[in-house]
């Protein structure tokens, strides 16, 4: 199968990238980051998360962030909303899309939220129903789809089961997420092809972490079987909480640089993405985890 002529990159840095940062990040910095990313041309930006500040203190200012950002026409601003209270916040903030999530690993589900996969997805039924009633897009994310820190291997059939459950809730897109970054190219193809047998491949997305340095190869492998939506995080923001020192999210700059080399259209401005990555990295006081971003920034400074 030929590679897609165009892919959609979902920028997850402001939410998935920043949520595990220990030091509090000023709301104004978060707003500035989203605004800079909006200027890059993203069709979809994951802006924040309406979750309990007790569990994710970094996202306690979700309403303020959503109120402060400059909305770019044509960009979908997504938020995580795991329950009805979170959905109320998302609706009040005029989010365009809400994200719900489940795991493909029973061990991960029980260890993290103390219930089975089926029970966890069932909890999202009122969230999904209400979101749809209000005309919001609904996205489902499947964590540990290519491996689990507790049980190890995750069977493709387990991923398909969760895809079916999320599809039944009315999800417009479903993310196949390699939460701990253990996936490799052939495994990615197997899982994506299995998921595509029960859900339209044009509405499946790949969310690959780069813990073992395989994320770009996994994106390419997914493209080879027809996937054309991918998640990435500017400057490689975000870590993998189950692998000490791991980088976590694949860097947006690296993904876009690869797409340019493949002549695959993204609609994105790489130079502006590099600027956004250098901006947030400077605030965090560390070098960006993007090889392409750092190389372009160094070339400019030379």
N, C-alpha and C positions, 0 to 999 in steps of 0.2 A: 504494500500500500504506500502511495506517495505521502510525503509529509504534508500536514495542513499548510495552506498558503498563508493563513493568518491564525494567530493564537491570542487568547485573552489572558492577560496577567492580572491576577487579583493581588493587590498589595496589602499584606497583613501586618506590616511593621508596627503601625500605631497601636494595634491591639495585641496580637499574638507575640509581636516582637518586644513590646515594652512591659507586658504584664508581670514578668518575673523579675524586673529590675528591683533591687533592694532599696536603693535610695529614691526618695520621692522626687518625681519629675514635675516641675511646675506646669500647671494647666496651660499657660501661655506657650510653653515650649511644645506641648502636644498639639495645640491648635496650629502653631506655626509649621510643624512637621506635616500635618494633614494638608494644610494649604499649599505647601511646597510640592507635595505629592500630587495634589489636584492639578497643579500647573504642568505636571509631566504628561498628562493625558490619559491617566488610568480610567478605565471604564468602571472599575469596582475597587473601593478602598474599605478595608475593615478598620473602622475608626476607633471603636472602644467596646466596652463590655458592661452590660447592666447586670452585675453580679453583686453578691454581698461583700461590702468593704471589709468585713471580718475575714473573709477568705482570700480576697484579692484586693488589698488596700490600694494598689497602684491605679486601679480603675474606679476609685471612689468618686472621681470628678467627671464621670461619664456625661451627666446632663450638661455640665458647664462646657465640656469639650464640644458636644454636639451643637450647643447654642452659639459657640464662638467661631466655628469653622465657616469658611466661605464656600458655599456650594457651587460646584462647577456644573453647568447644565450637561446632562448626559452621563454624569458619574453616579453610580449607585453607592451610597454610603451604608455600610453594613455594621450591625452590632450583634454581639452575642447576647442572647436572652434565654437563660436556662429554665425560667419559670414564669408564672403569670405576673409576678411583681416586676421582674425584669422586662417583660413585654410591655407593661404599663409605662415603664420608663422609656422604652424604645418608641412607643407610640407618641408620648408627650414630646419626645425629642425629634420627631418627624424622621425617624430612620426609614430608609428605603427597603431594607432587607434585614430579616432577623436570622440568626444562625443558631441551630440546635445541634446536639452532638450525641453520639453513642460510640461504644467501643466494639471492635470485632472480636475481642478477647474476653471471655467470661472471667478469667482471673483478674484482668485489669479492671473490669467493671466492679467486681466485688471488692477488690482492694481499695479502689478509689471512692466509690459512692455506695458501697455496701448493699448492692442489689444486683440482680441478674441483668443481662442485656435486654431481655424482653421487658422487664419491669422498668428499666431506665427509659426505654423508648416510649413506653405507655405513659410515662409522666409528661411527655412532651405533647400528648394529644390535645389538651386544652390550649396550649401555647400555639400549636400549629393551626388549630381551628380558628382561634381568635385572630391570629396574624392574617390568615387568608380572608377572614370576614372583613378586615380593615384594608384589604387590597395590598398587603405587603408581600414582597418576594420572600420565599422561605428556602433556606439552604441547610442541608444536613451534612454533618461532617463525621466520618468514621475513623476514629483513632485506632492505632495499633493494627492497621490493615495488612501490614507486611511483617509484623513481628511484635512480640510483647516482652517487656522486661521481666515478667513473672512466669509466664508459661512457655516462652520461647516461640516456636512456630505457630502461626495462625493459618488455618486452612482456608483456601479460596471460598469454599462453601460457606464458611462462617461469615465472610465478607458479604457474599451474595445474600445471605439471610438478613443482614442489617440493611443492605441496599433495598431489599423488598419492603422491610418495615418502614424505612424512611420515605420510600416512594408512596406507600399507602397513606402517609401523613400529608402528602401533597407537595413534597419538596420539588422546587424548580431545578435545583442543582444538587448534586451529591459529591462530596469530596472524599477521595480515597487517600487517607493520610498515613504516611510512614513516620509515626510519632517519634520513634527512637532511631530512625535513619539507618536501619539494618538491611533495607531492601536492595536488591541488585536487579540489573536490567531484565533478565529472563523471568524473574519472579514478578516483576512489575507487569510485564506483558501478560503473563498467565492470569494475574488478579484482575487486570483491566478488562481482558477479554471475557472473563467469567462475569464480571459486573455488567458488561455491555450486553450480555445475553438477556438481562432482565430490566435494563434501564437504558434509555438512549445515550449512546456514547458522546453525542454532542453536548450532553448535559452532565457528563462526568468530569471531574477535575482531579488533578494530581497535586498533592500537598506533600512535598518531599523534604525531609530534614537531611542535613549534610554531615551527620555525625561520623560516618565512615568515608566521606568524600565521594559518595555515589550519586548525589542529587542530580547533577547535570546529565549524567549517563541515564538515570532513571527517567528524566523528563524526555530525553531523546527516544528512549524505548517506548514510552507511552505515546509519543507522537507517531511512532511507526505503526501503532495499531489504531490510530485515529483520534486520540485525545487531543483537544485543542484549548483546554483551560488549565492554567497552572497558578499555584500560589507561590509567592516569594516575599521576602522581607528586605526592605532597603537597608543597606550596610550589613546585611546578615544578622539583623537584630534578633534577639531571642536565643535562649539556650535550651538544651535538652535536659530536663530535670532528672532523667534516669541514667545519664552518662556524664560523670564529672568532667567538667572542662570542655564538653562537646559544644560545637558551634550552633547546632540546631538548625533553624530555618536557612534554606538556600538564599543567597543574596540576589536581590532583584537585578543589580547591575550585571552580575555574572550571567544571569538568564537572558537578559536583553542583549548583551554582547554576543552570546551564542546564537540567539535568533537572528541578529544582523548578519552574522557569518553564514547562516543557513539560508539567507534571503527570505526569511519568514517574517511577515509583517506583524508588528505589535501596536502601532499607533503611538508609541512612546518616545519621549525625548531623553535619550541616554545621558546627555550632558547635564540636564536638569536633575535626573535621578541621582547622578554622582554628587551634585551639589547638595541635594537633600540628605544623602548618606553622610557626607562630610560634616554637614550642619549638626545632625543628631549625634554623631560620633564625638564631635568636639564638645558638645554639651555633656555627654556621658564621660568624657575624659579618657577615651581610649580609641585606639585605631579601629577603623571599620573592618568588619570581617568579610569584606568583598575584595577579591583579588583584582577583578577588572576595575572596580571603583577606585581602589588605591593606586593602581597602575595609571589610570587616566589622570587622577589628581596629581600624581608625581610628575607625569609628563608635562602637565600644565605649569607646574612650579619650576621645572628645569630651565 
